[in-house]
Amino acid sequence: MQKLSLAGLFHLDALALVMIGLVAFIGLCVASFASRYLQGDLARRRFFMRLAALSATVIVMVSADHLLLLLAAWGVSNLLLVQLMVHKRGWAAAASAGILAGRHFLLGLGFVAAAFGLLYAATGQVGIQAILSGPVAPAYGLPALILLLLGAMTQSGIWPFHRWLTSSLNSPTPVSAFMHAGLVNGGGYLLARFAPLYLEVPQILTAMFAAGLATALLGTAWKLMQQDVKRMLACSTMGQMGFMLAQCGLGLFPAAVAHLCWHGLFKAYLFLGSGGAVREKRLDLDYPPQLLPFFLALGCGVVGSYGFAVASHKSWLAADTTLVLVAAAFIAGSQFALPLLRKRPLAMLPVALLATGVSGLAYGASVRLVESLLGPAVPAQPQAINPLYLAGLVLLLSAWLAILFARRPGASTRLPGWLLGLYVRALNGSQPHPATVTAQRNHYNPG
């Protein structure tokens, strides 16, 4: 039996410090917003006590070096999150959302606990750094890594464990902001923490990429179907967590950490500002685009992706999985340039080239910065390109082109039966659990 000491319980490496900084900053922003948002709420004091406790337990979780301490902090933080979600105890829909989330969290906790048990059986160590530095027997290590992956997927709302996330819309806006910008990142943190073990098993990385890409495409498609602002943001979070998981599957764990950091900050901003969305002036993107703006946007995408590759110190035409990440930067740059070029393509081309180039350099520099900060704590090891990675790349490009050119001007609005059926199934699949929906106003009980 290993002796416990305070020094052996925590490990404040670069990954822990980055996550602590992210959690603390978002927690302060959410608390500042909630101090005004909850004025007059009878449960205001209880809310702030739980929010402070949740922030503290998440900080303990990301800095823990003991398996049992990490597991305990994981479970307690999710319990506190459920209690914050059910802020109005008499509201049946909110209570149902909390129960649904609690069941998913309990399942995820079981996955993580079983994985930790296997790692202890394989190594005889309870210290995470000790486990990462020594050999792990494949008979125990392989199922442990699969269970850890399932636990991370449950926490981050990855399909098919997404229903709790898309059904959490009854939460107060500050809770949604902290949840989508903080707690869903727990899955990404867990994978990054055990990245050295995952890099030794390429088969799991390939499966991780497939699950992440499927979730990214599904969440993005669902987001485009929503009318409700918070539901759209929930589907967006699902898609972004899928892309984060796909980056882990590429072997680019530092890029995944950078993504969850920037997504967390941006999603907190979106949720805290969601109340003003109804006053926003919507931009008609006028799809499908004209051919001239489209091809010019592709050129801008090339510039943006090249800037990303240069700033992140990656090869632009890599022969490994870095190519998938550069292709994603190309799509993002092209999509960013399209609205700028849509009305006056030739006149706005210099502006679009400059904007996409600077954006690509900025994002690449941010990935490089996070990668240099994390150092050996979260290694990056691009994988060899295999048919599944290539198929994923083709699917990503095809989905983007389908979104752009699915609508044809002058075409009949009558859809083929199979396509209409697929749309209805997708729309139904994106809906929250019926028990978490308040169908009538008099069903809302603020008690």
C-alpha positions in Angstrom: 0.0 0.0 0.0 1.5 3.3 -1.1 1.6 6.1 1.5 -0.3 9.3 0.7 1.3 12.7 1.0 0.2 16.1 0.0 3.1 16.3 -2.5 2.0 13.1 -4.1 -1.5 14.2 -4.6 -0.9 17.1 -7.0 1.2 17.7 -10.1 1.2 21.3 -11.3 2.7 21.0 -14.8 2.0 23.2 -17.8 -1.3 21.4 -18.7 -2.6 21.9 -15.2 -1.7 25.5 -15.1 -3.3 26.2 -18.5 -6.5 24.6 -17.4 -6.5 26.3 -14.0 -6.0 29.7 -15.7 -8.9 28.9 -18.1 -11.3 27.7 -15.4 -10.4 30.7 -13.1 -10.9 33.3 -15.8 -14.2 31.9 -17.1 -15.4 31.4 -13.5 -14.7 35.0 -12.7 -16.5 36.2 -15.8 -19.5 34.0 -15.1 -19.6 35.1 -11.4 -19.5 38.8 -12.5 -22.4 38.2 -15.0 -24.4 36.2 -12.5 -24.1 38.9 -9.8 -26.4 41.0 -12.0 -28.3 38.2 -13.7 -29.6 36.7 -10.4 -30.5 39.9 -8.6 -33.6 39.3 -6.7 -33.3 35.5 -6.9 -34.0 33.8 -3.6 -31.4 31.1 -4.2 -28.7 33.6 -5.2 -26.4 32.8 -2.3 -26.7 29.1 -2.8 -25.9 29.5 -6.4 -22.6 31.4 -5.7 -21.6 28.9 -3.1 -22.0 26.0 -5.5 -20.3 27.9 -8.3 -17.3 28.6 -6.1 -17.2 24.9 -5.0 -17.5 23.8 -8.6 -14.6 26.0 -9.7 -12.5 24.7 -6.8 -13.2 21.0 -7.6 -12.4 21.5 -11.2 -9.1 23.1 -10.3 -8.4 20.1 -8.0 -9.3 17.7 -10.8 -6.9 19.2 -13.4 -4.0 19.4 -10.9 -4.5 15.9 -9.3 -1.7 13.4 -9.6 -3.5 10.7 -7.6 -6.0 8.4 -9.4 -8.5 8.5 -6.5 -8.2 12.3 -6.1 -8.9 12.9 -9.8 -11.8 10.4 -9.7 -13.3 12.0 -6.6 -12.9 15.6 -8.0 -14.5 14.3 -11.3 -17.5 12.9 -9.5 -18.0 15.9 -7.1 -17.7 18.5 -9.9 -20.4 16.7 -11.9 -22.6 16.5 -8.9 -22.3 20.2 -8.3 -23.0 20.9 -11.9 -26.2 18.9 -11.8 -27.3 20.9 -8.7 -26.5 24.1 -10.5 -28.5 22.9 -13.5 -31.5 22.3 -11.3 -31.5 25.8 -9.9 -35.3 26.0 -9.8 -36.2 22.9 -7.8 -39.9 23.1 -8.5 -39.5 23.2 -12.3 -40.1 19.7 -13.5 -38.3 20.2 -16.9 -35.2 21.4 -15.1 -35.3 18.5 -12.6 -35.6 16.1 -15.6 -32.6 17.7 -17.3 -30.6 17.3 -14.1 -31.5 13.7 -13.7 -30.6 12.9 -17.4 -27.2 14.7 -17.0 -26.7 12.9 -13.7 -27.2 9.5 -15.3 -24.8 10.2 -18.1 -22.2 11.6 -15.6 -22.6 8.5 -13.4 -22.0 6.3 -16.5 -18.9 8.3 -17.4 -17.7 8.1 -13.8 -18.0 4.3 -14.0 -16.0 4.2 -17.2 -13.2 6.3 -15.6 -13.2 4.4 -12.4 -12.9 1.0 -14.2 -10.1 2.4 -16.3 -8.2 3.6 -13.3 -8.7 0.2 -11.6 -7.1 -1.4 -14.7 -4.2 1.0 -14.7 -3.5 0.3 -11.1 -3.7 -3.4 -11.7 -1.2 -3.1 -14.6 1.3 -0.9 -12.9 0.7 -1.0 -9.1 0.9 2.8 -9.1 -1.7 5.3 -8.1 0.3 8.4 -9.2 -0.6 9.5 -12.8 3.0 10.6 -13.6 4.3 7.3 -12.4 1.9 5.5 -14.6 2.8 7.6 -17.6 6.5 7.1 -17.1 6.4 3.3 -16.9 5.3 0.5 -19.1 1.7 -0.6 -19.1 0.8 -4.2 -19.9 -1.3 -4.3 -23.0 -3.7 -6.8 -21.5 -4.7 -4.1 -19.0 -3.7 -0.9 -20.8 -5.8 -1.4 -24.0 -9.1 -1.8 -22.2 -8.2 0.9 -19.8 -7.6 3.4 -22.6 -10.9 2.4 -24.3 -12.7 3.0 -21.0 -11.0 6.3 -20.5 -12.1 7.3 -24.0 -15.7 6.4 -23.3 -15.6 8.4 -20.1 -14.2 11.4 -22.0 -16.8 11.0 -24.6 -19.6 11.0 -22.0 -18.3 14.1 -20.3 -17.9 16.1 -23.6 -21.2 15.2 -25.1 -19.8 13.1 -27.9 -22.3 11.0 -29.9 -24.0 8.8 -28.8 -23.5 10.3 -25.3 -24.8 13.7 -26.3 -28.4 13.7 -25.1 -27.6 15.3 -21.7 -25.8 18.2 -23.4 -28.6 19.0 -25.9 -31.2 18.7 -23.1 -29.5 21.1 -20.7 -31.2 24.2 -22.0 -33.2 24.8 -18.8 -30.0 25.8 -16.9 -29.6 29.4 -16.0 -27.5 31.2 -18.5 -24.4 31.5 -16.2 -24.5 27.8 -15.6 -24.7 27.1 -19.4 -21.7 29.3 -19.9 -19.6 27.6 -17.3 -20.8 24.2 -18.4 -20.2 24.6 -22.1 -16.9 26.5 -21.6 -15.6 24.4 -18.7 -17.0 21.1 -17.7 -17.5 19.7 -21.2 -13.7 20.3 -21.6 -13.1 17.6 -18.9 -13.1 14.9 -21.6 -10.4 16.7 -23.6 -8.3 17.3 -20.5 -8.5 13.6 -19.6 -7.3 12.5 -23.0 -4.5 15.1 -23.0 -3.4 14.0 -19.5 -3.0 10.4 -20.7 -1.8 11.3 -24.2 1.6 9.5 -23.9 -0.3 6.2 -23.5 -2.7 6.9 -26.4 0.2 7.7 -28.7 1.4 4.1 -28.2 -1.9 2.7 -29.6 -2.5 4.1 -33.1 -5.7 1.9 -33.5 -7.4 3.8 -30.7 -6.4 7.1 -32.2 -8.0 6.1 -35.5 -11.2 5.2 -33.7 -11.0 8.5 -31.7 -10.7 10.4 -35.0 -13.7 8.6 -36.5 -15.9 9.3 -33.4 -14.8 12.9 -33.2 -15.4 13.7 -36.9 -18.8 12.0 -36.9 -19.8 14.1 -33.9 -18.4 17.3 -35.4 -20.4 16.8 -38.7 -23.5 15.8 -36.8 -23.4 18.7 -34.3 -22.7 21.2 -37.1 -25.6 19.9 -39.2 -27.9 20.0 -36.2 -26.8 23.6 -35.4 -28.0 24.8 -38.8 -31.5 23.4 -38.2 -32.2 25.2 -34.9 -34.3 28.3 -34.3 -33.7 28.5 -30.5 -30.5 30.3 -29.7 -29.4 28.2 -26.7 -30.2 25.0 -28.6 -28.1 26.2 -31.5 -25.2 26.9 -29.1 -25.6 23.4 -27.5 -25.4 21.7 -30.9 -22.4 24.0 -31.7 -20.7 22.8 -28.5 -21.3 19.2 -29.5 -19.7 19.8 -32.9 -16.7 21.7 -31.5 -16.1 18.9 -28.9 -16.2 16.4 -31.8 -13.5 18.4 -33.7 -11.5 18.5 -30.5 -11.7 14.7 -30.2 -10.8 14.4 -33.9 -7.6 16.4 -33.3 -6.7 14.1 -30.4 -7.2 11.2 -32.9 -4.8 12.9 -35.3 -2.2 12.6 -32.5 -2.1 16.4 -32.2 -3.1 16.7 -28.6 -1.6 20.2 -28.1 -3.8 21.5 -30.9 -6.8 19.9 -29.2 -5.9 21.7 -26.0 -5.6 25.0 -27.8 -9.0 24.4 -29.5 -10.8 23.7 -26.2 -9.3 26.8 -24.6 -10.3 29.1 -27.4 -13.7 27.4 -27.8 -14.3 27.7 -24.1 -13.6 31.4 -24.1 -15.7 32.1 -27.2 -18.6 29.9 -26.1 -18.7 31.6 -22.7 -19.0 34.9 -24.5 -21.8 33.6 -26.7 -23.8 32.2 -23.9 -23.4 35.3 -21.7 -24.4 37.4 -24.7 -27.2 35.2 -25.9 -29.9 37.4 -24.5 -29.1 40.1 -27.1 -29.2 37.7 -30.1 -32.8 38.5 -30.9 -31.7 42.1 -31.7 -28.8 41.1 -34.0 -29.0 41.9 -37.7 -28.7 38.6 -39.6 -26.4 38.5 -42.6 -27.9 36.7 -45.6 -25.0 34.6 -46.9 -26.9 34.1 -50.2 -25.9 30.4 -50.8 -25.0 29.1 -53.2 -22.2 31.6 -53.9 -21.3 32.8 -57.4 -18.4 31.0 -59.0 -16.1 34.0 -59.0 -16.3 34.8 -55.3 -16.1 31.1 -54.5 -12.9 30.5 -56.4 -11.4 33.7 -55.0 -12.4 32.5 -51.5 -10.6 29.2 -52.2 -7.5 31.2 -52.9 -7.9 33.1 -49.7 -8.3 29.7 -47.9 -5.0 28.6 -49.4 -3.3 31.8 -48.0 -5.0 31.3 -44.6 -4.0 27.6 -44.3 -0.4 28.4 -45.4 -0.2 31.1 -42.7 -1.5 28.6 -40.2 1.1 26.1 -41.2 3.9 28.6 -41.1 2.9 30.1 -37.7 2.3 26.7 -36.1 5.6 25.3 -37.5 3.9 22.5 -39.4 4.3 21.3 -43.0 1.7 22.8 -45.4 1.5 19.6 -47.5 2.4 17.1 -44.8 2.4 13.4 -45.5 0.9 12.6 -42.1 -2.3 13.6 -40.2 -1.2 17.2 -40.0 -2.7 17.4 -43.5 -6.2 17.0 -42.0 -5.7 19.9 -39.6 -4.3 22.1 -42.4 -7.2 21.2 -44.6 -9.6 22.3 -41.8 -7.7 25.6 -41.7 -8.2 25.9 -45.5 -12.0 25.4 -45.2 -12.2 27.9 -42.3 -10.2 30.5 -44.3 -12.3 30.0 -47.4 -15.6 30.2 -45.4 -14.3 33.3 -43.6 -13.5 35.0 -47.0 -16.8 34.2 -48.7 -19.0 37.0 -47.0 -16.3 39.5 -47.7 -16.2 38.7 -51.4 -19.8 38.0 -52.1 -20.8 41.5 -53.4 -17.6 43.0 -54.8 -15.3 40.1 -55.3 -12.4 41.8 -57.1 -12.5 45.0 -55.2 -12.6 43.2 -51.8 -10.0 40.5 -52.7 -7.0 42.4 -51.1 -9.0 42.8 -47.9 -10.0 39.2 -47.9 -6.5 38.0 -48.6 -5.1 40.1 -45.8 -7.9 39.1 -43.3 -7.6 35.4 -44.0 -3.8 35.5 -43.9 -3.7 37.4 -40.6 -6.3 35.0 -39.2 -4.4 31.9 -40.2 -1.2 33.3 -38.7 -3.0 34.2 -35.5 -4.5 30.8 -35.1 -1.3 29.0 -36.0 0.6 31.2 -33.6 -1.9 30.4 -30.8 -1.5 26.6 -31.4 2.3 27.0 -31.4 2.1 29.0 -28.2 0.0 26.4 -26.4 2.2 23.6 -27.8 5.4 25.3 -26.5 3.8 26.0 -23.1 2.7 22.4 -22.7 6.0 21.0 -23.7 6.5 17.3 -22.9 3.5 17.2 -20.7 1.2 16.9 -23.7 3.2 15.5 -26.7 2.2 15.8 -30.3 2.9 12.9 -32.6 1.2 13.1 -36.0 0.1 9.7 -37.3 0.7 8.1 -40.6 -2.1 8.7 -43.1 -4.4 5.6 -43.5 -7.6 5.1 -45.5 -9.8 6.2 -42.7 -8.0 9.5 -42.2 -8.2 10.1 -46.0 -11.9 9.2 -46.0 -12.5 11.6 -43.1 -10.7 14.4 -45.0 -12.9 13.8 -48.1 -16.0 13.7 -46.0 -15.1 17.0 -44.4 -14.6 18.7 -47.7 -17.7 17.2 -49.2 -19.9 18.2 -46.3 -18.7 21.8 -46.6 -19.3 21.9 -50.3 -22.8 20.4 -49.8 -23.7 23.1 -47.3 -22.6 25.8 -49.8 -24.2 24.4 -53.0 -27.2 22.4 -51.7 -29.5 25.2 -52.6 -29.9 26.1 -56.3 -31.5 29.3 -57.4 -34.8 28.8 -59.2 -35.0 25.2 -58.3 -38.2 23.7 -56.9 -38.6 23.8 -53.1 -40.1 20.4 -53.2 -37.5 18.0 -51.8 -37.2 14.3 -52.7 -38.9 12.0 -50.3 -35.6 10.4 -49.1 -34.0 13.7 -48.5 -37.0 15.1 -46.6 -37.1 12.0 -44.5 -33.4 12.3 -43.7 -33.9 16.0 -42.7 -36.8 15.1 -40.4 -34.8 12.3 -38.8 -31.9 14.7 -38.2 -34.2 17.4 -36.8 -35.8 14.9 -34.5 -32.5 13.6 -33.4 -31.3 17.1 -32.4 -34.2 17.7 -30.1 -33.8 17.6 -26.3 -35.4 14.8 -24.2 -39.2 15.4 -24.1 -39.2 15.4 -20.3 -36.8 18.4 -20.3 -39.1 20.6 -22.5 -41.7 23.0 -21.0 -44.5 22.7 -23.5 -46.9 25.1 -21.7 -46.1 28.3 -19.8 -48.1 27.2 -16.7 -45.9 24.2 -16.4 -43.1 26.5 -15.2 -42.7 26.6 -11.5 -40.0 28.9 -10.3 -40.1 27.5 -6.8 
